[in-house]
Every structure is written in C-alpha cells, then in structure tokens.
C-alpha cells in the first residue's frame, strides 16, 4: 500500500470478528452485525505540531492492535482493501 498519513493521522486495518454466532447459538446475518471497532495500525503519521511548532510524536506504532470509536475515521478502499484513516484522538485503547 502506497499511502502515508499526515500529521496525527493513522491508517487502521479493521479486524473482523470471527464469531458469526451469538452466545446462545443464533447465527447473525451480515446486515445485523455491528460495525467493527477493533483494528491493527498499518501506518502512522509523523505527529501533530504543538503551539511552538514542534512535532508531538504519536504514541502508537505499526502493528499495534487498537480499539477505536464506533463512528471514527473515514473508510476508504485502497488496492481493494477497506481501511480507515483516523486521528490519534479517535483511538480509545491498545491491546498489550
């Protein structure tokens, strides 16, 4: 993928949930599934600038698995793959 995010933006590849069944054993159709909120960081921008013009580095790195806000970012297709471009502030947590 030839895409580099700018400032405090990240490129996130969505991790689709593998369970198609509920805990009670019912199958959930694609139209009823919730929007995924987990992803993997694919690319990281250089960071935003503060009031003095200095770069503030991003706390995340490529490969980090994260949880993001439900309606965060912009979904785009690059090379046939759906990715999200979002700001670092839309990330709520990372898995450790």
MOPE-V709664 format. One record per pair of residues at least 24 apart in sequence whose ideal C-beta (glycine too) atoms are under 10 Angstrom apart, sorted by the first residue. I is the first residue (numbers start at 1). J is the second residue. D is the distance in Angstrom with one decimal. If there is no record, write none. Layout:
i: [I;I]
j: [J;J]
d: [D;D]
This chain:
i: [1;1;1;1;1;1;2;2;3;3;3;3;3;3;3;4;4;4;4;5;5;5;5;5;5;5;5;5;5;6;6;6;6;7;7;7;7;7;7;7;7;7;7;8;8;8;8;8;8;8;8;8;8;8;8;8;8;8;9;9;9;9;9;9;9;9;9;9;9;9;9;9;10;10;10;10;10;10;10;10;10;10;10;10;10;10;10;10;10;10;10;10;11;11;11;11;11;11;11;11;11;11;11;11;11;11;11;12;12;12;12;12;12;12;12;12;12;12;12;12;12;12;12;12;12;12;12;13;13;13;13;13;13;13;13;13;14;14;14;14;14;14;14;14;14;14;15;15;15;15;16;34;35;35;35;35;36;36;36;37;37;37;37;37;37;37;37;38;38;38;38;38;39;39;39;39;39;39;39;39;39;39;39;40;40;40;40;41;41;41;41;42;42;42;42;43;43;44;45;45;45;47;48;48;48;56;58;58;58;59;59;59;60;60;60;61;64;64;64;64;65;65;65;65;66;66;66;66;66;66;67;67;67;67;67;68;68]
j: [42;43;78;79;81;83;78;79;42;43;76;78;79;83;85;43;44;45;46;42;43;44;45;46;58;85;86;87;88;45;46;48;85;45;46;47;48;49;55;56;58;87;88;44;45;46;47;48;49;55;56;57;58;86;87;88;89;90;43;44;45;46;47;48;58;73;74;85;86;87;88;90;39;41;42;43;44;45;58;60;62;64;66;68;73;84;85;86;87;88;90;91;39;40;41;42;43;44;45;62;73;76;78;83;84;85;86;38;39;40;41;42;43;60;64;65;66;68;72;73;75;83;84;85;86;90;91;39;40;41;42;43;81;82;83;84;38;39;40;68;73;75;81;82;83;84;39;40;65;66;82;70;70;71;72;75;68;70;84;66;67;68;69;70;71;72;92;65;66;67;68;95;64;65;66;67;68;72;73;83;84;86;91;64;65;66;95;65;66;91;94;78;81;83;84;83;85;88;85;87;88;88;87;88;89;88;87;88;91;88;91;94;88;91;94;94;91;94;95;96;93;94;95;96;90;91;92;93;94;95;91;92;93;94;95;92;93]
d: [7.0;7.6;5.5;6.1;7.6;7.8;8.3;8.8;8.5;6.5;8.7;5.8;9.3;8.0;8.3;6.3;9.3;7.5;9.0;9.3;5.5;6.7;3.9;8.7;9.4;6.3;9.1;9.5;9.8;5.3;7.7;9.6;9.6;5.3;7.2;7.0;5.0;7.6;9.3;9.7;9.3;8.4;9.1;9.2;5.9;8.6;5.9;4.0;9.2;9.8;7.6;9.5;6.1;9.6;5.7;4.5;7.4;10.0;8.8;8.4;4.6;9.6;9.8;9.1;8.9;8.8;9.7;5.8;6.9;6.0;7.6;9.7;9.1;5.7;8.1;7.1;5.7;6.8;7.2;6.4;9.4;9.2;8.3;9.0;8.4;8.3;7.4;5.9;7.5;6.1;8.3;7.1;9.4;9.8;7.3;4.6;4.1;7.9;8.7;9.2;9.3;9.2;8.6;5.6;7.3;5.7;8.4;9.2;3.9;6.9;6.1;6.7;9.0;9.7;9.7;9.9;6.9;6.6;8.8;6.9;9.7;6.5;4.4;7.7;6.2;9.1;8.3;5.8;5.0;8.1;4.9;9.6;7.3;8.4;5.6;8.0;7.4;4.9;8.3;9.3;10.0;8.4;9.5;6.5;7.5;6.5;5.5;6.1;7.1;9.4;9.9;8.1;6.1;7.6;9.9;9.5;9.3;9.4;9.5;9.2;5.7;5.9;7.5;5.8;9.7;8.5;8.5;6.8;7.2;5.7;7.8;8.5;9.4;7.4;5.9;8.2;6.4;9.9;9.3;8.6;6.6;9.1;9.1;7.2;5.4;7.5;9.8;7.9;6.3;8.5;8.4;9.7;9.5;6.7;9.5;9.0;9.2;8.6;9.6;9.3;8.2;8.3;8.8;7.9;9.5;9.4;10.0;5.3;9.5;7.2;8.7;8.3;6.8;6.6;6.4;9.3;8.9;4.9;7.6;9.2;9.8;6.6;4.4;9.3;9.5;5.0;7.8;6.8;4.8;7.3;7.5;5.2;4.8;7.6;7.8;6.3;8.8]
